[in-house]
């Protein structure tokens, strides 16, 4: 009896059965799938957060550029590459640009002999808002502007102007202006810009003119 009991004890200590190994393998596989799924969700959430952050930074930078431009509009007309006089602020009469104007505040850290004024324009093209900047106010025929994409993935951009009669105008100078090419042309009371983003809705900026 003692020998038989000892044999049984040895048999009971011989490790896992095949069924137990199969069950353990299945449990391990399930846990691995759950862990992988959780890691995949973490990676997806991280990528989505990074994309949202990048988009936010793009929009914030673009609004900063818009603010800097539209808050420094100056009454200084220019001559284009054909020698024609253009008003300091022009919109609605150019098939390419939404708005074009002269602005001040051009930085000059090297104290170069140049004007502190800039000529800039905004264009809506290929679902993007593009900023154009010329080196000189009065342009030569070969002058080409520097172009920068500010915001992409947009549906539309609109610009309108509040005149002295508190009426909104889609074009500036207004059609009824007596001397549209003159620097004596009155400022609009305000300029409104609406950017329709595909992903974040509308951005509306209203600038009061001095």
Buried (B, 14 or more C-beta within 10 A) or exposed (E): EEEEEEEEEEEEEEEEEEEEEEEEEEEEEEEEEEEEEEEEEEEEEEEEEEEEEEBEEBBEEBBEBBEEBBBBBBBBBBEBEEEEEBBBBBBBBEEEBBBBBBBEEEEEEEEEEEBEBBBBBBBBEEEBBBBBBBEEBBBEEEEEBEEEEBBBEBEEBBBBBBBEEEEEBEBBBBEEBEEBBBEEBEBBBBBBBBBBBEEBEEBEBEBEBE
